[in-house]
C-alpha cells in the first residue's frame, strides 16, 4: 500500500480507495479530464480548451452558437443599434431616416432629433 497518494488535479492527499476523482468529488478534475462535452440541445460536440470548465463553455455555446430552436428563440432580437452619438438603444426592426438613410431608434428617428445631414436627397433617382 503506497500511502499517501496525491491527486494530480487538486493536489490533496488521499488513500488508495479515494484517489479517483469521482471518489473524492475532485473540484479540479476538469483540468485533467479530456472528454469532449456534447450540447444537450443540438447534439454537437463543443470544443473545450484545457483549464476551462465544460459547463461554462457549453452554456456559452447555447447562448451564442447553438442551432436548436429553443436556443435561437432565447437570443436577443434587438440588434439594430441607433447611430446617434451617445445613444445605446437597439430596436427590433430598422428605422431608416428618409433623408440621410441611416438607422436610428424610435426616439431619434426624426431628422430634427438626430441632427440629420441628409439635406433632403431622394431615396431613388426616380423619386
TORVOBA-966363 format. One record per residue (C-alpha): residue number from 1; residue in three letters; chain; x, y, z. Coordinates in steps of 0.1 Angstrom, whole numbers. Each point is the difference from the previous one (the first is absolute). Layout:
<rs>
+-----+-----+---+-------+-------+-------+
:   k :   r : c :     u :     v :     w :
+-----+-----+---+-------+-------+-------+
: NUM : ALA : A :     X :     Y :     Z :
...
+-----+-----+---+-------+-------+-------+
</rs>
This chain:
<rs>
+-----+-----+---+-------+-------+-------+
:   k :   r : c :     u :     v :     w :
+-----+-----+---+-------+-------+-------+
:   1 : UNK : A :     0 :     0 :     0 :
:   2 : UNK : A :    15 :    33 :   -11 :
:   3 : UNK : A :   -14 :    26 :    24 :
:   4 : UNK : A :    -4 :    29 :    -3 :
:   5 : UNK : A :   -10 :     6 :   -36 :
:   6 : UNK : A :    -2 :    35 :   -15 :
:   7 : UNK : A :   -28 :     9 :   -24 :
:   8 : UNK : A :    15 :    14 :   -32 :
:   9 : UNK : A :   -29 :    24 :    -5 :
:  10 : UNK : A :    -7 :    16 :    34 :
:  11 : UNK : A :    33 :   -10 :    16 :
:  12 : UNK : A :   -16 :   -13 :    32 :
:  13 : UNK : A :    10 :   -32 :    18 :
:  14 : UNK : A :   -22 :   -31 :    -1 :
:  15 : UNK : A :     2 :   -37 :     6 :
:  16 : UNK : A :    -3 :   -26 :   -28 :
:  17 : UNK : A :   -37 :    -3 :     5 :
:  18 : UNK : A :    -7 :    37 :    -6 :
:  19 : UNK : A :    27 :    11 :   -25 :
:  20 : UNK : A :   -24 :    -2 :   -29 :
:  21 : UNK : A :   -15 :    34 :   -10 :
:  22 : UNK : A :   -36 :   -13 :     5 :
:  23 : UNK : A :     8 :   -16 :    34 :
:  24 : UNK : A :    11 :    33 :    16 :
:  25 : UNK : A :   -22 :    23 :   -21 :
:  26 : UNK : A :    30 :    18 :   -14 :
:  27 : UNK : A :    -8 :    36 :    -9 :
:  28 : UNK : A :    30 :     2 :   -24 :
:  29 : UNK : A :    -6 :   -31 :   -20 :
:  30 : UNK : A :   -11 :    20 :   -30 :
:  31 : UNK : A :    37 :    11 :    -4 :
:  32 : UNK : A :    10 :   -36 :    -6 :
:  33 : UNK : A :   -31 :   -14 :   -16 :
:  34 : UNK : A :     3 :     0 :   -38 :
:  35 : UNK : A :   -36 :   -10 :    -9 :
:  36 : UNK : A :   -18 :    22 :   -26 :
:  37 : UNK : A :   -34 :    11 :    13 :
:  38 : UNK : A :   -30 :    -2 :   -23 :
:  39 : UNK : A :   -26 :    27 :    -2 :
:  40 : UNK : A :   -33 :   -14 :    15 :
:  41 : UNK : A :   -21 :    20 :   -25 :
:  42 : UNK : A :    17 :    -4 :   -34 :
:  43 : UNK : A :    21 :   -32 :     8 :
:  44 : UNK : A :    32 :    15 :   -15 :
:  45 : UNK : A :    34 :    -3 :    18 :
:  46 : UNK : A :    11 :    33 :    16 :
:  47 : UNK : A :    38 :     5 :     1 :
:  48 : UNK : A :    14 :     8 :    34 :
:  49 : UNK : A :    35 :    13 :     6 :
:  50 : UNK : A :    21 :   -14 :    28 :
:  51 : UNK : A :    -8 :    17 :    33 :
:  52 : UNK : A :   -35 :    12 :   -10 :
:  53 : UNK : A :   -30 :   -14 :    17 :
:  54 : UNK : A :   -22 :   -20 :   -24 :
:  55 : UNK : A :   -32 :    12 :    15 :
:  56 : UNK : A :     9 :    37 :    -6 :
:  57 : UNK : A :    11 :    -7 :   -36 :
:  58 : UNK : A :   -32 :   -20 :    -9 :
:  59 : UNK : A :   -21 :    28 :    16 :
:  60 : UNK : A :    18 :    26 :   -22 :
:  61 : UNK : A :    -6 :   -22 :   -31 :
:  62 : UNK : A :   -37 :    -2 :     8 :
:  63 : UNK : A :    -1 :    38 :     3 :
:  64 : UNK : A :    19 :     8 :   -32 :
:  65 : UNK : A :     5 :   -28 :   -25 :
:  66 : UNK : A :   -26 :   -27 :     7 :
:  67 : UNK : A :   -22 :    -8 :   -30 :
:  68 : UNK : A :   -29 :   -15 :    19 :
:  69 : UNK : A :   -34 :    17 :     1 :
:  70 : UNK : A :    -2 :     8 :    38 :
:  71 : UNK : A :    35 :    16 :    -1 :
:  72 : UNK : A :    -9 :    22 :   -30 :
:  73 : UNK : A :   -32 :    11 :    15 :
:  74 : UNK : A :    18 :    11 :    32 :
:  75 : UNK : A :    25 :    22 :   -19 :
:  76 : UNK : A :    -3 :    38 :    -1 :
:  77 : UNK : A :   -21 :    13 :   -29 :
:  78 : UNK : A :     9 :    36 :     6 :
:  79 : UNK : A :    30 :     4 :   -22 :
:  80 : UNK : A :    -5 :    32 :   -19 :
:  81 : UNK : A :    21 :    26 :    18 :
:  82 : UNK : A :    -8 :    37 :    -1 :
:  83 : UNK : A :    27 :    20 :   -18 :
:  84 : UNK : A :    -6 :    32 :    20 :
:  85 : UNK : A :    33 :     7 :    19 :
:  86 : UNK : A :    -4 :    -9 :    37 :
:  87 : UNK : A :   -33 :   -20 :    -5 :
:  88 : UNK : A :     3 :   -37 :     9 :
:  89 : UNK : A :   -36 :    -9 :    -9 :
:  90 : UNK : A :    -7 :   -30 :   -22 :
:  91 : UNK : A :   -32 :    -8 :   -19 :
:  92 : UNK : A :   -14 :   -32 :   -13 :
:  93 : UNK : A :    -5 :    15 :   -35 :
:  94 : UNK : A :    20 :    25 :   -20 :
:  95 : UNK : A :   -13 :    36 :     2 :
:  96 : UNK : A :    16 :    17 :   -30 :
:  97 : UNK : A :     0 :    38 :    -3 :
:  98 : UNK : A :   -15 :    12 :   -34 :
:  99 : UNK : A :    26 :    26 :    -4 :
: 100 : UNK : A :    34 :   -14 :    11 :
: 101 : UNK : A :   -10 :   -37 :    -3 :
: 102 : UNK : A :    16 :   -10 :    33 :
: 103 : UNK : A :   -15 :   -22 :    27 :
: 104 : UNK : A :   -13 :    16 :    32 :
: 105 : UNK : A :   -21 :   -10 :    30 :
: 106 : UNK : A :   -36 :    12 :     3 :
: 107 : UNK : A :    10 :    29 :    22 :
: 108 : UNK : A :    25 :    14 :   -26 :
: 109 : UNK : A :   -18 :   -11 :   -32 :
: 110 : UNK : A :   -11 :    36 :   -11 :
: 111 : UNK : A :    26 :    22 :   -18 :
: 112 : UNK : A :    -1 :    27 :    27 :
: 113 : UNK : A :     7 :   -26 :    28 :
: 114 : UNK : A :    33 :   -12 :   -15 :
: 115 : UNK : A :    14 :    31 :   -16 :
: 116 : UNK : A :    -6 :   -15 :   -35 :
: 117 : UNK : A :    26 :     8 :   -26 :
: 118 : UNK : A :   -19 :   -15 :   -30 :
: 119 : UNK : A :   -11 :    34 :   -15 :
: 120 : UNK : A :   -32 :   -16 :   -13 :
: 121 : UNK : A :    14 :   -21 :   -29 :
: 122 : UNK : A :   -26 :   -24 :   -14 :
: 123 : UNK : A :     2 :   -37 :     8 :
: 124 : UNK : A :     3 :    -9 :   -37 :
: 125 : UNK : A :     8 :    19 :   -31 :
: 126 : UNK : A :   -35 :    -6 :   -13 :
: 127 : UNK : A :   -15 :    18 :    31 :
+-----+-----+---+-------+-------+-------+
</rs>
